[in-house]
Amino acid sequence: MGQVKWTAKSEKDLDELTDYIAKNFSVDLAIELVNDLIETTEAMLNDNPLCGSILESNPLFSKLIYKGNSIYYSENPRDKNLYVVYVQSRKTQYQKERLVTK
């Protein structure tokens, strides 16, 4: 297996989560929680890339849940890296269009 990589859209999701927590709670808490989400996700996927549950709606993607936030990822068959493509915070609605393959 390759590395865990975050797509630009998933990084934007993390930025939005950070902004929400900072605005509603504190900047320190936002940084701590989002960094913990990233570190935990990467550690889990590096230890066991199959730890997430496969999505019935699109079996190319798997999902982890961390403190109520859903992390969607997929393996790229070419480079064997795992790509986190969508971070759905617990405060937002699921966007199924984010997991459409072309």
PyMOL commands that set and color helices and strands:
alter all, ss='L'
color gray80, all
select helices_A, chain A and resi 8-24+27-47+96-99
alter helices_A, ss='H'
color red, helices_A
select strands_A, chain A and resi 4-6+53-54+62-66+69-75+82-88
alter strands_A, ss='S'
color yellow, strands_A
deselect
rebuild
show_as cartoon
